[in-house]
Amino acid sequence: MSHASFGTSPGAGAPSGPSSSRRDSRSARSSGRTAREARPRFGFGLVGPRRDRHSVPLDQLDALALPVGDDGVVIGVDAENRPAVLGINRPVPYDVTLIGGLWTAQVLALRAAATGARVAVETGRAQAWTPLAQAAGGGQPCVSLHDVGRVPPQGASAGSPVVVVRDCGMRPPRGRVVSAPWQSVVTLLPYLSPVAPRLLEKSSLVGVQRVSPDEATHIGRIMGLPRHEYEALSTLADGVTLWCTQSDRQFVMTQATDAETGLLGGARRMD
């Protein structure tokens, strides 16, 4: 077999014959594999190093567990200093009522925007929300402000969820934009008002901050709270909220980050 067709010839003193041909053939195949492995593979990149597979005995799998919690907005910490999460971006209509201060509502709006949600604020006090809207999103228009009754359709979807924050005073009118799949509505009430019972009964989630003893008793009746919980509502510190669902209740302390404190100030119940 001649290799002349490949433009090669044995050098001086180089062995020739069948043995040399086999070595040359193996060398050529090896060089070809090396060249192929060195070339980037379209869509895959270079071939990485080869290592033995890792295995773990079945009785040691628990050691690999990670402390992964619920999906949503981290609104603070619970009584055991664990993160408390509100899952407000949902594929079903979701209504939230917060009887509390503007500060907590704004922290919730900022953190919802940080999760990728668009936030539409319906408010009669735009001056209180303008610094937040300008600072949120790093220049991206993720928080928009609208006059009361002037919130346009938001076009919420799984890829672009929306949180509508209604800061419309003690008697918020019925909103033009209501909760829908991937569009939650958060209604802020500064105190218990005549419309509060209706809002509390239809809400999937209710937050209550410090209120008067009479308001606490009324809220306790509406929400079916045990006595020790509704009596505690009149003594809550600034930044503490009792969050309630149909099946669960939890006191949560909202702790602002340095950036949130610089923008919103410290936690407060009154504005």
C-alpha positions as CSV (number, residue, x, y, z in Angstrom):
1,M,0.0,0.0,0.0
2,S,1.5,3.4,-1.0
3,H,0.9,6.7,0.8
4,A,2.1,8.8,-2.1
5,S,-1.5,9.9,-2.9
6,F,-1.5,11.7,0.5
7,G,1.8,13.6,-0.3
8,T,3.9,11.8,2.3
9,S,7.1,9.9,2.0
10,P,9.3,8.1,4.6
11,G,12.2,10.3,5.8
12,A,15.8,9.2,5.9
13,G,16.2,6.2,8.1
14,A,12.4,5.9,8.7
15,P,11.1,2.3,8.7
16,S,8.8,1.3,5.9
17,G,6.6,-1.6,5.2
18,P,3.3,-2.9,6.6
19,S,4.1,-2.3,10.2
20,S,5.0,1.3,9.5
21,S,1.8,1.7,7.5
22,R,-0.4,0.5,10.4
23,R,1.3,2.9,12.8
24,D,0.9,5.8,10.4
25,S,-2.8,4.8,10.0
26,R,-3.4,4.7,13.7
27,S,-1.6,8.0,14.1
28,A,-3.7,9.6,11.4
29,R,-6.9,8.4,13.0
30,S,-5.7,9.6,16.4
31,S,-4.8,13.0,15.0
32,G,-8.2,13.2,13.3
33,R,-10.0,12.5,16.6
34,T,-7.9,15.1,18.4
35,A,-8.7,17.7,15.8
36,R,-12.4,16.9,15.8
37,E,-12.6,17.1,19.6
38,A,-10.7,20.4,19.6
39,R,-13.2,22.0,17.2
40,P,-16.2,23.7,18.8
41,R,-19.4,21.6,18.3
42,F,-22.2,23.8,16.9
43,G,-24.6,24.5,19.8
44,F,-22.6,22.5,22.3
45,G,-19.1,24.0,22.6
46,L,-15.9,22.1,23.4
47,V,-16.0,18.6,24.8
48,G,-15.4,18.9,28.5
49,P,-13.2,16.8,30.7
50,R,-14.3,13.2,31.4
51,R,-14.7,12.2,35.0
52,D,-16.1,9.3,36.8
53,R,-19.8,9.5,37.7
54,H,-20.6,10.7,41.2
55,S,-23.0,8.6,43.3
56,V,-24.4,9.0,46.7
57,P,-25.8,6.1,48.9
58,L,-29.5,6.2,49.3
59,D,-29.4,6.7,53.0
60,Q,-27.3,9.9,52.5
61,L,-29.6,11.7,50.1
62,D,-31.2,13.8,52.9
63,A,-27.8,15.5,53.3
64,L,-28.2,17.1,49.9
65,A,-31.5,18.8,50.7
66,L,-31.7,22.5,50.1
67,P,-33.8,25.0,52.1
68,V,-36.0,26.1,49.2
69,G,-39.2,27.9,50.3
70,D,-42.3,29.0,48.5
71,D,-42.4,31.1,45.3
72,G,-43.3,34.7,45.6
73,V,-42.5,38.0,47.3
74,V,-40.5,38.0,50.5
75,I,-42.5,40.4,52.7
76,G,-40.5,39.9,55.9
77,V,-39.8,37.3,58.6
78,D,-42.0,35.3,60.8
79,A,-41.8,34.8,64.6
80,E,-39.0,32.3,64.1
81,N,-37.0,34.6,61.8
82,R,-37.8,32.6,58.7
83,P,-38.6,34.3,55.4
84,A,-42.3,34.9,54.9
85,V,-43.4,34.8,51.3
86,L,-46.5,36.1,49.7
87,G,-47.4,34.3,46.4
88,I,-49.3,37.1,44.7
89,N,-48.6,36.2,41.0
90,R,-51.0,33.4,40.3
91,P,-52.8,31.9,37.3
92,V,-56.2,32.7,39.0
93,P,-57.7,36.0,40.1
94,Y,-56.2,37.0,43.4
95,D,-57.4,39.9,45.7
96,V,-55.4,41.2,48.6
97,T,-56.7,43.8,51.2
98,L,-54.2,45.5,53.4
99,I,-55.5,47.5,56.4
100,G,-52.3,49.4,57.1
101,G,-49.8,52.0,56.2
102,L,-48.5,53.3,52.9
103,W,-45.0,52.3,53.7
104,T,-45.8,48.5,53.8
105,A,-47.8,48.8,50.6
106,Q,-44.9,50.5,48.9
107,V,-42.4,47.9,50.1
108,L,-44.8,45.2,48.7
109,A,-45.0,47.1,45.3
110,L,-41.2,47.4,45.1
111,R,-40.6,43.7,45.8
112,A,-43.3,42.6,43.4
113,A,-41.6,44.7,40.7
114,A,-38.3,43.0,41.7
115,T,-39.8,39.6,40.9
116,G,-40.6,40.7,37.3
117,A,-44.2,41.8,37.8
118,R,-45.5,45.1,36.3
119,V,-47.0,47.3,39.0
120,A,-49.9,49.7,38.2
121,V,-50.7,52.1,41.1
122,E,-54.2,53.6,41.2
123,T,-53.9,56.6,43.6
124,G,-55.2,60.0,44.5
125,R,-51.8,61.0,46.0
126,A,-49.4,60.5,43.1
127,Q,-46.8,62.7,44.9
128,A,-46.3,60.0,47.5
129,W,-45.7,57.3,44.8
130,T,-43.6,59.3,42.2
131,P,-40.2,58.8,43.8
132,L,-40.8,55.0,44.0
133,A,-42.0,54.9,40.4
134,Q,-38.9,56.8,39.2
135,A,-36.5,54.6,41.2
136,A,-38.0,51.2,40.5
137,G,-36.7,49.0,37.7
138,G,-33.4,50.8,37.1
139,G,-34.9,53.1,34.5
140,Q,-37.3,50.5,33.1
141,P,-41.0,51.5,33.3
142,C,-42.1,48.7,35.6
143,V,-44.2,50.9,38.0
144,S,-46.9,53.1,36.5
145,L,-49.1,55.7,38.2
146,H,-52.7,56.3,37.3
147,D,-55.5,58.6,38.7
148,V,-58.4,56.9,40.5
149,G,-60.6,55.2,38.0
150,R,-58.2,55.6,35.1
151,V,-56.2,52.4,35.1
152,P,-56.1,51.0,31.6
153,P,-56.2,47.3,30.7
154,Q,-52.9,45.8,31.6
155,G,-52.7,42.7,29.4
156,A,-51.4,40.4,32.1
157,S,-50.0,37.0,31.2
158,A,-47.8,34.3,32.6
159,G,-44.8,35.9,31.1
160,S,-45.8,39.4,32.2
161,P,-47.8,39.3,35.5
162,V,-49.3,42.4,36.9
163,V,-50.0,43.7,40.4
164,V,-52.5,46.5,40.6
165,V,-52.2,48.5,43.9
166,R,-55.3,50.6,44.7
167,D,-54.4,53.4,47.1
168,C,-57.8,55.2,46.9
169,G,-58.6,56.2,50.5
170,M,-61.2,55.0,53.0
171,R,-63.9,54.4,50.4
172,P,-62.2,53.1,47.2
173,P,-64.6,53.0,44.3
174,R,-65.2,49.8,42.3
175,G,-62.2,49.5,40.1
176,R,-62.3,49.4,36.3
177,V,-59.4,46.9,36.3
178,V,-60.2,43.8,38.5
179,S,-58.3,40.7,39.4
180,A,-57.8,38.2,36.6
181,P,-55.4,35.3,35.8
182,W,-51.8,36.7,36.5
183,Q,-53.3,40.0,37.6
184,S,-53.6,40.5,41.4
185,V,-55.2,43.5,43.0
186,V,-54.0,44.9,46.3
187,T,-56.3,47.4,48.0
188,L,-54.9,49.6,50.7
189,L,-57.2,50.8,53.4
190,P,-55.7,53.2,56.1
191,Y,-58.3,52.1,58.6
192,L,-61.4,49.9,58.9
193,S,-64.1,51.6,56.8
194,P,-67.7,50.8,55.8
195,V,-66.4,49.1,52.7
196,A,-63.9,47.0,54.6
197,P,-66.2,44.0,55.4
198,R,-67.1,43.5,51.8
199,L,-63.4,43.7,50.7
200,L,-62.2,41.4,53.5
201,E,-64.8,38.7,52.7
202,K,-63.9,38.6,49.0
203,S,-60.2,38.8,49.5
204,S,-57.9,35.7,49.2
205,L,-55.4,37.4,51.4
206,V,-55.8,40.0,54.2
207,G,-53.2,42.0,56.0
208,V,-53.9,43.9,59.1
209,Q,-51.5,46.3,60.9
210,R,-52.0,48.2,64.1
211,V,-55.6,49.3,64.6
212,S,-57.7,50.6,67.5
213,P,-59.1,48.0,70.0
214,D,-62.6,48.5,68.6
215,E,-61.4,48.0,65.0
216,A,-59.5,44.9,66.2
217,T,-62.6,43.4,67.7
218,H,-64.6,44.0,64.5
219,I,-61.9,42.6,62.3
220,G,-61.7,39.6,64.6
221,R,-65.4,38.9,64.1
222,I,-65.2,39.2,60.3
223,M,-62.0,37.1,60.0
224,G,-62.9,34.6,62.7
225,L,-59.7,35.3,64.6
226,P,-59.1,33.8,68.0
227,R,-59.2,36.4,70.8
228,H,-55.5,36.5,71.6
229,E,-54.8,37.3,67.9
230,Y,-57.3,40.1,67.4
231,E,-56.5,41.7,70.7
232,A,-52.8,41.8,69.7
233,L,-53.8,43.9,66.6
234,S,-54.0,47.1,68.7
235,T,-50.5,46.6,70.1
236,L,-48.5,45.7,66.9
237,A,-45.2,47.5,66.3
238,D,-44.6,49.5,63.1
239,G,-43.8,47.2,60.2
240,V,-45.7,44.2,61.7
241,T,-48.6,42.7,59.9
242,L,-51.0,39.8,60.5
243,W,-51.4,38.1,57.2
244,C,-54.5,35.9,56.9
245,T,-55.8,33.4,54.4
246,Q,-58.8,31.1,54.7
247,S,-56.6,28.4,56.2
248,D,-53.6,30.1,57.7
249,R,-52.5,33.2,59.8
250,Q,-49.0,34.6,60.4
251,F,-47.5,37.6,62.1
252,V,-44.8,39.0,59.9
253,M,-42.2,41.7,60.5
254,T,-41.2,43.6,57.4
255,Q,-37.6,44.7,57.5
256,A,-36.5,47.2,54.9
257,T,-33.2,46.9,53.0
258,D,-30.8,49.8,52.9
259,A,-32.0,50.8,49.5
260,E,-35.7,50.7,50.6
261,T,-34.9,52.7,53.7
262,G,-33.1,55.3,51.6
263,L,-36.1,55.6,49.3
264,L,-39.1,55.1,51.6
265,G,-37.7,55.9,55.1
266,G,-38.2,53.7,58.1
267,A,-41.1,51.4,58.8
268,R,-44.2,53.4,60.0
269,R,-47.9,52.8,60.4
270,M,-49.0,56.4,59.9
271,D,-48.3,58.7,56.9
